[in-house]
Each structure stands twice: as structure tokens, then as C-alpha cells.
């Protein structure tokens, strides 16, 4: 394997499609959040039609050692008039793929339901459905120009021994190494031990530690702040942090601290669906954003990074280059920026 550089520094501001073209928020009144089945091959390829660099998706491993793409810890269907709930990792690959629409003509899958964090259960209805899939299928059927941000997904409520984690990660790595070819890949995980282990097990692809920066408190202190996230990354040789965006806006002084630690910084969260919030992050030196509203944000980022005049054939190359440089310059004075930095933490509390 080719050894990864000690630092992962994207050459430009990166846009990453969350679970493809966006997560499914079934309780949301916004139809865009229920447009295409999340974490599906169709959603990944739809995201790839827009100027995104990566799609992000969640990988778990079935009971018979097949890496599959699914976010939730439990999968729900209806059996004999009652909602049946099963842990995804207790299923075989065949059992998992029997839920939802089927690829085989004439075959009917089990109806999918989804439980929200507050316990409500919804029919998993989207405008454009697509079958559940495996990691192998995703590598084979998603456009090769799209990078993959592979989130290694583990249940927060379970305790994993190192031997168990190692086995799960090796199963995932076997598929990645077999099918990745030249595709750009980033690993990420909220599970601190998994993040450090995947870094030990391979040195080809960068590893990012996911954190909500302290908005929830866990028994594992490594998950409870950006300070702890930096410590974990430096101790384990990780390349970056993916933080909930509010944690960064509440404490913008963490950005230079993360940079000084030679770490890249990406963010996730609902604020990343607001173009102005994404633009602020670009100005603040954040390396990229994970977003649900892929079309809107990808196009907005293209607008503020690439000036319209760059494509104007009547301009000389030197003028085009100058215009391109100008497009990435700050449009705020230092005074205005300082004011915004003071204002943002207050706005985030709302």
C-alpha cells in the first residue's frame, strides 16, 4: 500500500453529499429531505451530477461478514400487524437485502419503517425509492469520479472489544482494497477506538474523527469536546476532524488550533444547508462541508469559489487566473469579520 501523507489538505473547499443526495428526514415538511432514498446507489449517483467531491455513507457489517450501507442501528418492518424491530448487525446479508424495494423483477420486499430519535415510527416513503445495497455494489455501481467518505458506524450503546472491532474493520478493508482502484477515500467514525484502529490497520487512506464537539455528553470523554478530538487525532496519527458545525461556530478559536495541529477540518449539521453559513466556513479556513441539500449548496460553493469570468474565452489566461484569485479573497473587512465571529456564537444558541 502507498503510505498516506501525514497531513490531509484538500486543494480546495470540499463539498460532501450526506448519505448521497441528502438524508431522509421523514418528519420534515421539506420535500427535498424525502426526495431519494438515502444511502442508496441512486442517491450517490444523483449527488454526483452536481459539483460534489465525495458522498458520505454509513457502513455496518452483517452477521455473515458482509459490509452493508445503512445508517440506523435497527431496521423496522411490519409483521402480523405489528412493527418488528431487528438490529441490523444481527441480520445476514440476504435478510438485510430483503427489506424495501427489490432489484429482482416481481420480487416484493418487506415494507420499511423508520423510528425517529423521539420514538415516532414513519413509513419510509420517499419520492424515488431504491434498494438497500452492499459496500461492494456501491464500489461497482457508483461513478468512479466520486470520492467516498466511508463512515464506520457503531451503536453508541454497545461496548466493543478490540478483537471484535478489528474483525469488523478488516472485513470492510477487504472490500475497500479489492474495489477502490483509484477512487479517493476518507474513513471517519464517532467510535474513538475504531478511528484509531482503522488508522493502524492501513496507511493508504486518511482517517477523520467525528465529533459533535460537546453538544451531547458521553461516558467516553474522548467524544465530549474538540480539545479531546485533537488529542485523539494526534495520539493516533489521524488526519482530521469532522465536527458538528455549531461546535465550531460557538468556538471559532478552535479552527487555528486544529490547523496548528496539522489536521484538516470538515463539518456536518443542519446549518450546512444554509449557503451563508457555508460561505462563512470557507472564509474561516474550514476545509469542507457535509450537506443534505446537495444541489443548492454545491452550486452556491461553485459560485463563490469560481467567478463567472473564468470561463470567458475573451479573457487572457493571466486575467482569468487573477479573477480566480480574487474570487477566493475575503469580502469582509477584518472589523466585519470580528463582529461576525462574535455574533455567530449567539446565533448558534438560538
C-alpha positions in Angstrom: 0.0 0.0 0.0 1.2 3.5 -0.7 1.8 5.4 2.5 -0.6 8.3 3.1 0.9 11.8 3.8 1.0 12.8 7.5 -1.5 15.7 6.7 -4.6 15.6 4.5 -5.0 19.0 3.0 -7.7 19.3 0.3 -6.6 21.5 -2.5 -10.0 23.3 -2.5 -13.1 23.7 -0.4 -14.7 20.3 -0.4 -18.5 19.5 -0.7 -19.7 16.1 0.5 -23.2 14.7 -0.1 -24.6 13.4 3.2 -25.8 9.8 2.6 -25.7 10.6 -1.1 -28.0 13.4 -2.1 -29.1 14.0 1.4 -30.5 12.2 4.4 -34.2 11.3 4.6 -35.9 13.3 7.3 -39.3 11.7 7.2 -40.8 14.1 9.8 -39.7 17.2 7.9 -42.1 19.3 5.9 -39.3 19.9 3.3 -39.9 17.6 0.4 -36.2 17.8 -0.6 -35.5 15.7 2.6 -37.7 12.9 1.2 -36.7 13.1 -2.4 -34.4 10.0 -3.0 -33.8 7.0 -0.6 -30.7 7.9 1.4 -27.6 5.7 1.3 -28.6 4.2 -2.0 -26.8 3.7 -5.3 -29.3 6.0 -6.9 -28.8 8.7 -4.3 -25.0 8.5 -4.7 -25.1 8.8 -8.5 -27.7 11.7 -8.3 -25.4 13.6 -6.0 -22.6 13.0 -8.5 -24.5 15.1 -11.1 -23.6 18.2 -9.1 -20.2 19.6 -8.3 -19.5 17.5 -5.2 -16.2 15.9 -4.3 -17.4 13.0 -2.1 -20.5 11.2 -1.0 -20.7 10.2 2.7 -22.3 6.9 3.7 -22.6 4.6 6.8 -21.1 1.1 6.7 -22.0 -1.7 9.1 -21.2 -5.4 8.9 -23.8 -8.2 8.9 -23.8 -11.3 11.0 -22.3 -13.2 8.0 -19.5 -10.6 7.5 -20.9 -8.5 4.6 -20.3 -4.7 4.8 -23.6 -3.1 4.0 -24.8 0.6 3.7 -27.3 1.6 6.4 -27.4 4.4 9.0 -29.7 3.2 11.8 -28.8 0.6 14.3 -32.2 -1.1 13.9 -34.3 -1.9 10.8 -38.1 -1.9 11.1 -40.9 -3.6 9.2 -44.5 -4.8 9.8 -45.2 -8.4 10.7 -48.7 -9.6 11.6 -49.9 -6.0 12.0 -47.1 -5.1 14.5 -43.9 -3.2 14.0 -40.9 -5.6 14.1 -37.5 -4.2 15.0 -34.2 -6.0 14.4 -30.6 -5.0 14.9 -29.0 -4.6 11.5 -25.8 -6.3 12.5 -27.8 -9.4 13.7 -29.1 -10.0 10.2 -27.4 -11.9 7.4 -26.8 -10.1 4.1 -29.7 -11.9 2.5 -32.0 -10.9 5.3 -30.9 -7.3 5.2 -31.4 -7.0 1.4 -35.0 -8.5 1.7 -36.2 -5.1 3.2 -37.5 -2.4 0.9 -37.7 -2.4 -3.0 -36.0 -5.4 -4.7 -33.8 -5.4 -7.8 -35.2 -8.7 -9.0 -38.4 -8.1 -11.1 -41.6 -9.3 -9.5 -39.9 -9.8 -6.1 -41.6 -7.9 -3.2 -39.5 -6.8 -0.3 -40.6 -6.2 3.3 -42.1 -2.7 3.9 -39.6 -0.4 5.5 -40.4 1.8 8.5 -38.2 4.2 10.4 -38.1 5.3 14.0 -37.1 8.9 14.8 -35.0 9.9 17.8 -38.2 10.8 19.7 -39.6 7.4 19.2 -42.2 8.1 16.4 -42.4 5.5 13.6 -42.9 6.5 10.0 -43.5 4.7 6.7 -40.1 5.1 4.9 -41.8 6.8 2.0 -39.7 8.8 -0.5 -40.4 10.2 -3.9 -37.8 8.0 -5.6 -37.1 4.7 -3.9 -34.1 2.4 -4.4 -33.0 -1.0 -3.0 -30.7 -1.4 0.0 -27.1 -2.1 -1.0 -23.8 -3.6 0.0 -20.4 -1.8 0.0 -19.2 -4.0 -2.9 -22.2 -2.9 -5.0 -21.5 0.8 -4.2 -17.9 0.5 -5.4 -19.0 -1.3 -8.6 -22.0 0.9 -9.5 -21.3 4.4 -8.3 -19.5 6.8 -10.8 -15.8 6.4 -10.2 -15.1 10.1 -10.2 -16.9 10.4 -6.9 -14.8 10.1 -3.7 -16.2 8.1 -0.8 -16.4 9.3 2.8 -16.9 5.9 4.5 -18.3 6.3 8.0 -17.6 3.3 10.2 -20.9 3.0 12.1 -21.2 1.5 15.6 -24.0 1.6 18.1 -23.1 4.1 20.9 -24.9 1.9 23.4 -22.7 -1.1 22.8 -19.2 -1.8 24.2 -16.8 -3.3 21.6 -13.6 -5.3 22.4 -10.6 -4.6 20.3 -10.7 -8.1 18.8 -14.3 -7.5 17.7 -13.6 -4.1 16.3 -10.5 -5.4 14.4 -12.5 -8.2 12.8 -15.3 -5.8 11.6 -12.8 -3.3 10.2 -10.7 -6.0 8.4 -13.9 -7.2 6.7 -14.6 -3.7 5.5 -11.0 -3.2 4.4 -11.0 -6.3 2.3 -13.8 -4.9 0.2 -12.2 -1.4 0.0 -8.8 -2.8 -1.0 -10.3 -5.1 -3.7 -12.6 -2.5 -5.3 -11.2 1.0 -4.6 -8.8 1.3 -7.5 -8.0 5.0 -7.9 -11.1 6.3 -6.1 -10.4 8.9 -3.4 -11.5 7.6 0.0 -11.7 9.0 3.6 -12.6 6.9 6.6 -14.4 8.5 9.5 -16.0 7.3 12.8 -17.6 8.6 16.0 -16.2 5.5 17.7 -12.8 6.6 19.0 -11.2 3.1 19.1 -12.5 2.3 15.6 -11.0 5.5 14.3 -7.6 4.7 15.8 -7.7 1.1 14.8 -8.5 1.7 11.1 -5.5 4.0 11.1 -3.3 1.2 12.5 -4.7 -1.4 10.1 -4.0 0.7 6.9 -1.9 3.6 5.8 -3.4 4.3 2.4 -6.5 6.4 3.2 -6.8 9.3 5.7 -8.9 8.8 8.8 -11.1 11.5 10.4 -12.5 11.5 13.9 -16.2 12.5 14.0 -17.4 14.6 17.0 -20.4 16.7 17.9 -17.9 18.8 19.9 -19.7 18.6 23.3 -23.4 19.1 22.4 -24.0 15.7 23.8 -22.1 14.2 26.7 -20.9 10.6 26.6 -19.3 8.3 29.1 -16.2 8.2 26.9 -14.6 11.6 27.5 -12.8 11.4 24.1 -16.1 12.3 22.5 -17.0 15.3 24.6 -15.1 18.2 23.1 -13.0 19.5 20.3 -10.0 19.5 22.6 -10.4 15.8 23.2 -10.8 15.3 19.4 -7.5 17.0 18.7 -5.8 14.9 21.4 -7.2 11.6 20.0 -6.1 12.6 16.4 -2.6 13.4 17.5 -2.2 10.3 19.7 -3.5 8.0 16.9 -1.9 9.7 13.8 -5.3 10.6 12.4 -5.5 13.2 9.6 -8.5 15.3 10.5 -11.7 16.1 12.5 -15.3 16.2 11.3 -17.2 18.4 13.7 -20.8 19.4 14.2 -20.8 22.9 12.7 -22.4 24.5 15.7 -19.4 23.5 17.9 -17.1 25.3 15.5 -19.3 28.4 15.3 -19.6 28.5 19.1 -15.8 28.4 19.4 -14.1 29.7 16.2 -10.8 29.9 18.0 -10.6 26.1 17.7 -10.0 26.5 13.9 -6.4 27.8 14.2 -5.7 25.3 17.0 -6.8 22.4 14.7 -4.8 23.8 11.8 -1.7 24.3 14.0 -2.1 20.6 14.9 -1.7 19.8 11.2 -5.2 18.4 11.0 -7.9 19.0 8.3 -11.3 20.2 9.4 -14.7 19.2 7.9 -18.1 19.9 9.4 -21.6 18.4 9.3 -25.0 19.5 10.6 -28.2 21.3 9.6 -26.5 24.7 9.3 -24.6 23.3 6.4 -27.8 23.5 4.4 -27.6 27.4 4.6 -25.4 28.9 1.9 -24.4 31.8 4.1 -23.2 29.5 6.9 -21.2 27.5 4.4 -19.6 30.7 2.9 -18.6 31.8 6.4 -16.8 28.5 6.9 -15.0 28.9 3.6 -13.8 32.3 4.8 -12.8 30.9 8.2 -10.5 28.3 6.7 -12.6 25.2 7.2 -11.7 22.5 4.5 -15.2 21.4 3.6 -18.8 20.6 4.5 -21.1 17.6 4.6 -24.5 18.7 3.3 -28.0 17.4 2.7 -29.2 20.0 0.1 -26.6 18.9 -2.4 -27.7 20.8 -5.4 -28.2 24.2 -3.6 -25.0 24.1 -1.6 -22.8 22.6 -4.4 -23.9 25.3 -6.8 -23.6 28.1 -4.2 -20.0 26.9 -3.4 -19.2 26.9 -7.1 -20.4 30.5 -7.4 -18.3 31.8 -4.6 -15.2 29.8 -5.5 -15.3 30.1 -9.3 -16.1 33.5 -10.8 -18.2 33.6 -13.9 -15.5 35.3 -15.8 -13.1 32.4 -15.5 -14.9 30.6 -18.3 -15.0 33.7 -20.5 -13.0 32.8 -23.6 -12.4 36.5 -24.4 -10.1 36.9 -21.4 -6.4 36.0 -21.4 -5.2 33.2 -19.1 -3.4 35.7 -16.8 -6.6 37.7 -16.4 -8.6 34.6 -15.7 -6.1 33.5 -13.1 -6.3 36.9 -11.4 -10.1 36.8 -11.4 -10.0 33.3 -9.9 -7.7 34.5 -7.1 -10.0 37.5 -6.4 -13.0 35.2 -6.1 -11.5 33.5 -3.1 -10.5 36.6 -1.3 -12.4 37.7 1.8 -15.3 40.0 1.0 -15.4 41.3 4.6 -13.1 43.7 6.4 -11.3 42.4 9.5 -13.7 44.5 11.6 -16.7 43.0 10.0 -15.3 39.5 10.3 -14.6 40.1 14.0 -18.1 41.3 14.5 -19.5 38.2 12.7 -17.3 35.9 14.8 -18.7 37.5 18.0 -22.3 37.3 16.6 -22.2 33.7 15.4 -21.9 32.0 18.9 -25.1 34.0 19.9 -26.9 32.9 16.8 -26.0 29.3 17.3 -27.6 29.3 20.8 -31.0 30.2 19.3 
